[in-house]
Amino acid sequence: MADLILSEKYKAFLRCTAPVEFLEGTTAAGKTTVGLFKFMLRVAESPRRLHVLSGLDQGTIEKNIITKELGILEDFGDLVEYWPGGRGDDRMAHLVLHTADGDKKIYVLGYADKARWKKALGGQYGCLYIDEVNIADMEFVREASMRCDYLLATLNPDDPGLPIYEEYINHSRPLPEWAADTPPEIMEELDQEPKPGWVHWFFSFEHNAGLSAAKVEKIISMVPPGTKLYKNKILGLRGRATGLIFHLTDANLIGAAELRTLLAGKDGPRWIQLSCGVDTSYSQQTEDTFAFVFTGILSNRWKVTLAAEIHSNKERARRGLEPLAPSDIPPLLIDFLERQRKAWELARVVYIDSADQATITECGKYKRLHGCLYDFVPAWKKMPVIDRINLEGGWLAHGEHRIVRESCGPLIREYNTYSWKENKDNEPEDRNDHAVNAEQYSWLPYKDKIGAMTT
């Protein structure tokens, strides 16, 4: 049996007895190596005889899990047998783990072969391991996970719009003593109703005690900084790797304290315009959201997104709450506006999607009945979407658009997922764009005040 060099966090992971565990993080963090070791220990402890080890396909599982260095065969030696073509009457690929409690059979299933795994899954299993669950067939994940006592899945961060996050991963939470290790961007996305005992583990290079500093440096040096690959693999943050419309970097983000210091300077910039944009969707079946975005334009011609807030009727329905109707929006919106007024300054004009006459009417009715500081007007949408994207992309590239890191999470997440259509790559997808749209409504009337002046 091979020796594993373990960090304190991996030792804590091996001691944890949760029913469901997700291992997310950077490349080369040791997730697969230690994860499969724990999986085999859980198989040995399980009272059930049948278990499942899954990955993209049998060849990938063999290469990355079974026969690799510190893989199952090296770790467990004579305690395990691998039968790639099956054995006897059982023609399915499987491992046999010899334990004091008798032999345990572990079926090796590729989730890319739907016909094969559909035939294989039946009855209940003890332990289920899913390698790279972010690329797994969702039908396989749903079918297999409901048939097991223990689920362990590994993944590198991916497009946060993938259903695996909403349906599974974002229902898990880190253990309190390790929560600080999880990047804030991922903590914000673990926002679904927590499931009892579901644990989220974030592992990075620093947790892989068997990885030398020289090897880490070499891995990092091979990936260009600022790319989505760097964000996913090196920083361990979620975000689509290809097809993104906007390319957000750290240079586009600003902390609230840093911005206040800038504004407080004797010769610092001053606000010349503040406004708010609103995009709405009342659907309970889709991921579409209500989005409020608060924007400021400075005397140095920077556009600064100060706050973004979203609400979802689908999420409300999931939590057993009444769906929002147009009459519910004015109080929510005014509460948002008042919080931003106290934090920054007054943005009197609110631009609401002109296609949503019901919400515009309700906001106007609220103002007549209750009185308020704000004017609610239809958004100006004459500029084509492609031209809006072109303008905003230029501001981002030149550092003329800053986003307040702490209060704009929904917009940042959309920027990291808003993409061109895969089958029509000159047209944006109609999703992951409600905060983006609301933000555009906030600046469209004032676009000539943003960015470098042209002659």
C-alpha positions in Angstrom: 0.0 0.0 0.0 1.4 3.4 -1.0 2.0 6.2 1.5 -0.1 9.4 1.2 1.3 12.6 2.4 -1.6 14.5 4.0 -2.2 18.1 5.0 -4.2 18.8 8.1 -7.2 19.7 6.0 -7.1 16.4 4.1 -6.8 14.6 7.5 -9.9 16.3 8.6 -11.6 15.3 5.3 -10.7 11.6 5.9 -12.2 11.8 9.4 -15.5 13.4 8.2 -18.5 11.0 8.1 -20.9 13.1 6.0 -23.4 11.3 3.7 -22.6 13.6 0.8 -19.3 15.4 0.0 -18.2 17.6 -2.9 -14.5 18.3 -3.5 -14.0 21.5 -5.5 -10.9 23.5 -6.1 -7.8 24.1 -8.1 -6.1 21.7 -10.5 -3.4 19.5 -8.8 -4.9 20.0 -5.4 -5.0 16.3 -4.7 -8.8 16.0 -4.7 -8.9 12.8 -6.8 -6.0 11.1 -5.0 -7.3 11.6 -1.5 -10.9 11.4 -2.5 -10.7 8.0 -4.0 -8.7 6.8 -1.0 -11.5 7.8 1.3 -14.1 6.3 -1.1 -12.4 2.9 -0.8 -12.3 3.2 3.0 -16.0 4.0 3.0 -16.7 1.0 0.7 -14.8 -1.2 3.2 -16.9 0.1 6.1 -20.2 -0.1 4.2 -22.6 -3.1 5.0 -23.6 -3.2 1.3 -21.8 -5.4 -1.2 -22.3 -3.3 -4.3 -20.8 0.1 -5.0 -20.2 2.4 -8.1 -17.1 4.3 -9.3 -17.9 6.6 -12.2 -16.1 8.9 -14.6 -16.3 10.0 -18.2 -15.6 6.6 -19.6 -13.9 3.3 -18.6 -10.6 4.4 -20.2 -10.5 7.7 -18.4 -11.4 6.0 -15.1 -8.6 3.5 -15.5 -6.0 6.2 -16.4 -7.0 8.8 -13.8 -8.2 6.7 -10.9 -7.4 3.0 -11.1 -3.9 2.6 -12.6 -2.4 6.1 -12.0 0.4 6.8 -9.5 -1.3 6.8 -6.0 -4.3 5.3 -7.7 -6.5 2.5 -6.4 -4.2 -0.4 -7.5 -1.1 1.3 -6.0 -2.8 2.4 -2.8 -4.5 -0.9 -2.0 -2.2 -3.5 -3.6 -3.3 -7.1 -3.0 -6.5 -5.9 -1.2 -8.0 -5.1 -4.6 -8.5 -6.8 -8.0 -9.5 -5.1 -11.2 -11.6 -6.9 -13.8 -11.9 -4.5 -16.8 -13.9 -7.0 -18.9 -15.9 -8.4 -16.0 -15.5 -11.9 -14.5 -17.6 -15.0 -14.7 -21.3 -14.2 -15.3 -20.8 -10.5 -14.5 -19.5 -9.0 -17.7 -19.4 -5.4 -16.4 -16.0 -3.9 -15.5 -15.6 -3.9 -11.8 -13.2 -3.8 -8.8 -13.2 -6.3 -6.0 -12.1 -5.0 -2.6 -11.2 -7.8 -0.1 -12.2 -6.8 3.4 -12.5 -8.5 6.8 -16.2 -8.4 6.2 -16.0 -10.2 2.9 -15.5 -9.0 -0.7 -17.1 -5.7 -2.0 -17.8 -5.2 -5.7 -17.3 -1.7 -7.2 -18.8 -1.3 -10.7 -16.8 1.0 -13.0 -19.3 3.1 -15.0 -18.7 5.8 -17.6 -21.5 8.4 -17.5 -20.8 9.2 -21.2 -22.3 5.8 -22.2 -26.0 6.2 -21.3 -27.1 2.9 -22.7 -24.5 1.1 -20.5 -25.1 2.9 -17.2 -28.9 2.7 -17.7 -28.5 -1.0 -17.9 -26.2 -1.2 -15.0 -28.1 0.9 -12.4 -30.6 -1.0 -10.5 -31.4 -1.5 -6.8 -29.4 0.3 -4.1 -25.7 0.8 -3.7 -23.5 1.6 -0.8 -21.0 4.2 -2.0 -21.0 6.3 -5.2 -17.9 8.1 -6.5 -18.4 10.6 -9.4 -15.2 12.0 -10.9 -15.5 15.5 -12.5 -19.1 15.7 -11.7 -19.3 19.1 -13.4 -19.1 17.4 -16.8 -21.3 14.4 -15.8 -24.5 13.5 -17.5 -27.2 15.1 -15.2 -29.5 12.2 -15.8 -26.8 9.8 -14.5 -26.2 12.0 -11.4 -29.9 12.2 -10.5 -30.4 8.5 -11.1 -27.3 7.2 -9.4 -27.3 9.6 -6.4 -30.7 8.5 -5.3 -29.6 4.9 -5.2 -26.6 5.3 -2.8 -26.0 5.7 0.9 -22.8 7.8 0.5 -21.9 10.2 -2.4 -18.4 11.6 -3.0 -17.9 13.8 -6.1 -14.9 15.8 -7.3 -14.8 18.8 -9.7 -12.8 21.7 -10.9 -14.8 24.9 -10.9 -16.8 25.4 -14.0 -19.7 27.5 -15.5 -21.8 28.4 -12.4 -24.9 28.2 -14.6 -24.6 24.5 -15.0 -27.5 22.6 -13.4 -25.2 20.5 -11.2 -24.5 23.6 -9.1 -28.1 24.5 -8.5 -29.4 20.9 -8.0 -26.5 19.5 -5.9 -23.3 21.4 -5.1 -24.8 24.7 -3.9 -26.9 22.8 -1.4 -23.7 21.8 0.5 -21.7 23.9 3.0 -18.1 23.8 4.3 -17.5 22.8 7.9 -17.3 25.9 10.1 -13.6 25.3 10.9 -12.7 25.2 7.2 -15.1 27.9 5.9 -12.4 30.6 5.8 -10.5 28.4 3.2 -13.3 28.7 0.7 -13.0 31.7 -1.7 -15.7 34.4 -1.0 -16.9 34.1 -4.6 -17.7 30.4 -4.1 -19.2 30.9 -0.6 -21.6 33.4 -2.2 -22.7 30.8 -4.7 -23.4 28.1 -2.1 -26.8 29.7 -1.8 -29.3 26.9 -2.2 -31.3 25.5 0.7 -28.7 23.5 2.7 -29.2 19.7 2.8 -28.5 18.0 6.2 -25.0 16.7 6.4 -23.9 17.8 2.8 -20.3 19.0 3.1 -18.5 21.2 0.6 -14.7 21.0 0.6 -12.4 23.5 -1.2 -8.9 22.3 -1.8 -6.0 24.3 -3.4 -2.3 23.8 -4.0 -1.5 24.6 -0.4 -3.6 21.6 0.8 -1.6 19.1 -1.4 1.3 18.3 0.9 2.8 16.0 -1.7 3.2 18.8 -4.3 6.5 20.7 -4.3 6.8 24.4 -4.5 8.7 24.0 -7.8 5.9 21.9 -9.3 3.3 24.5 -8.2 5.3 27.3 -9.8 5.6 25.3 -13.0 1.8 24.6 -13.2 1.0 28.3 -12.6 3.5 29.5 -15.1 1.9 27.4 -17.9 -1.5 29.2 -17.6 -1.8 32.8 -18.8 -3.0 35.1 -16.0 -6.3 36.9 -16.7 -7.7 34.0 -18.7 -10.8 32.0 -17.6 -8.6 28.9 -17.6 -6.4 30.7 -15.0 -9.5 31.6 -13.0 -10.8 28.0 -13.0 -7.7 26.0 -12.7 -5.3 28.2 -10.8 -7.5 30.3 -8.6 -10.2 27.6 -8.3 -13.0 30.0 -9.1 -16.1 29.3 -11.1 -16.7 30.8 -14.5 -17.2 29.7 -18.1 -13.9 29.0 -19.8 -14.9 29.8 -23.4 -17.5 31.9 -25.3 -17.7 34.6 -22.6 -19.0 38.0 -23.8 -17.2 40.0 -21.1 -13.7 39.3 -19.7 -13.7 40.6 -16.1 -10.4 40.9 -14.3 -9.3 42.1 -10.9 -8.5 45.5 -12.4 -12.3 46.0 -13.0 -13.1 45.4 -9.3 -12.9 47.9 -6.5 -13.5 47.6 -2.8 -16.1 49.9 -1.2 -13.4 51.3 1.2 -11.0 52.0 -1.7 -13.7 53.8 -3.6 -14.7 56.0 -0.5 -11.0 56.9 -0.1 -10.8 57.9 -3.7 -14.0 60.1 -3.4 -12.7 61.7 -0.2 -9.5 62.9 -1.7 -9.1 66.6 -2.1 -8.6 66.4 -5.9 -10.6 63.1 -6.2 -13.4 62.6 -8.7 -17.0 63.5 -7.8 -20.4 61.9 -8.8 -21.9 63.6 -11.8 -24.8 61.2 -12.2 -26.4 58.3 -10.3 -29.2 56.1 -11.6 -30.8 52.7 -11.2 -31.8 50.1 -13.8 -34.4 47.4 -13.3 -35.0 44.2 -15.3 -37.9 41.9 -14.3 -39.1 38.3 -14.8 -42.0 36.8 -12.9 -41.5 33.2 -14.2 -41.5 30.4 -11.6 -40.2 27.8 -14.1 -37.0 29.5 -15.3 -33.8 30.8 -13.8 -34.7 34.4 -14.8 -34.6 37.0 -12.1 -35.6 40.4 -11.0 -32.5 42.6 -11.0 -31.9 46.0 -9.5 -28.6 47.7 -10.4 -27.3 51.0 -8.9 -24.9 52.9 -11.0 -22.7 56.0 -10.6 -20.7 58.1 -13.1 -17.7 60.0 -11.9 -16.2 63.3 -13.0 -13.2 61.3 -14.3 -15.6 59.6 -16.7 -15.5 56.3 -14.9 -18.7 54.3 -14.7 -19.0 52.5 -11.3 -21.5 49.8 -10.5 -22.2 50.3 -6.8 -24.7 47.6 -6.0 -26.7 44.7 -7.6 -29.6 42.7 -6.1 -31.6 39.9 -7.6 -34.9 38.1 -6.7 -36.1 34.8 -8.2 -39.7 33.5 -8.2 -38.4 30.0 -8.9 -36.2 30.2 -5.8 -39.1 31.6 -3.8 -41.4 28.7 -5.0 -38.6 26.3 -3.9 -38.6 27.8 -0.5 -42.4 27.7 -0.2 -42.7 31.5 -0.5 -45.4 33.4 -2.4 -44.2 34.5 -5.9 -43.6 38.2 -6.4 -46.2 40.1 -8.4 -45.8 43.6 -10.0 -47.4 45.2 -6.9 -44.7 43.6 -4.7 -41.8 45.3 -6.6 -42.2 49.0 -5.5 -41.5 48.4 -1.8 -38.5 46.0 -2.6 -37.1 48.5 -5.1 -37.5 51.5 -2.8 -35.8 49.7 0.1 -32.9 48.9 -2.3 -32.7 52.6 -3.5 -32.8 53.9 0.1 -30.0 51.7 1.2 -27.9 52.9 -1.7 -28.8 56.5 -1.1 -27.5 56.2 2.5 -24.4 54.4 1.3 -23.6 56.7 -1.6 -25.9 59.4 -2.9 -29.4 59.8 -4.3 -30.2 58.3 -7.7 -33.6 59.9 -8.4 -34.4 58.3 -11.8 -35.1 54.6 -12.1 -35.2 53.0 -15.5 -37.4 49.9 -15.7 -37.6 47.5 -18.7 -40.0 49.2 -21.0 -41.5 45.8 -22.0 -42.8 45.4 -18.4 -45.7 47.9 -18.3 -47.2 46.2 -15.3 -44.2 46.9 -13.1 -43.9 50.5 -14.4 -47.6 51.1 -13.7 -47.4 49.6 -10.1 -44.4 51.8 -9.3 -46.2 54.9 -10.6 -49.3 54.0 -8.5 -47.1 53.6 -5.4 -45.6 57.0 -5.9 -49.0 58.6 -6.2 -50.4 56.8 -3.2 -47.4 57.1 -0.9 -45.1 59.7 -2.3 -41.3 59.0 -2.8 -38.2 60.6 -4.1 -38.0 58.5 -7.2 -39.2 58.8 -10.7 -39.9 55.5 -12.5 -39.5 55.7 -16.3 -39.3 53.1 -19.1 -35.8 52.1 -20.0 -34.3 53.6 -23.2 -33.5 50.6 -25.3 -32.9 51.9 -28.8 -29.3 51.0 -28.9 -28.9 47.4 -30.2 -27.5 44.8 -27.7 -24.4 44.2 -29.7 -23.5 47.9 -29.6 -24.1 48.0 -25.8 -21.8 45.0 -25.4 -19.2 46.7 -27.6 -19.3 49.9 -25.5 -19.1 48.1 -22.2 -16.4 45.8 -23.3 -14.3 48.8 -24.2 -14.8 50.5 -20.9 -13.8 47.3 -19.1 -10.7 46.9 -21.2 -9.6 50.4 -20.5 -10.4 50.4 -16.8 -13.2 52.9 -17.2 -15.8 50.6 -15.7 -15.3 49.6 -12.0 -17.5 47.3 -10.0 -17.8 47.3 -6.2 -16.7 43.9 -5.2 -18.7 43.5 -2.0 -22.1 44.6 -3.2 -22.3 43.5 -6.9 -22.1 39.7 -6.6 -25.0 38.9 -8.9 -23.6 41.1 -11.6 -20.1 39.7 -11.3 -21.5 36.2 -11.5 -23.4 37.0 -14.7 -20.3 38.6 -16.2 -18.5 35.3 -15.6 -21.2 33.3 -17.4 -22.9 35.6 -19.9 -21.9 33.9 -23.2 -22.3 33.8 -27.0 -24.6 31.1 -28.3 -22.7 27.9 -29.1 -24.5 27.3 -32.4 -24.7 31.0 -33.3 -21.7 32.7 -31.9 -22.6 36.2 -33.1 -25.6 36.3 -30.8 -25.7 36.4 -27.0 -27.5 33.7 -25.1 -30.8 34.8 -23.6 -29.8 33.9 -20.0 -27.4 34.9 -17.3 -28.2 38.5 -18.4 -30.8 40.1 -16.1 -28.3 42.0 -13.9 -26.4 42.8 -17.1 -29.6 44.2 -18.7 -30.5 46.2 -15.6 -27.1 47.7 -15.5 -27.3 48.7 -19.2 -30.7 50.4 -18.6 -29.0 52.5 -15.8 -26.2 53.9 -18.1 -27.8 54.0 -21.6 -29.2 57.6 -21.2 -25.8 58.8 -20.0 -23.4 56.8 -22.2 -21.8 60.0 -23.6 -20.5 60.8 -20.1 -18.5 57.5 -19.8 -15.1 56.6 -21.0 -12.5 58.5 -23.0 -13.9 61.5 -24.9 -13.6 61.2 -28.7 -13.4 64.0 -31.2 
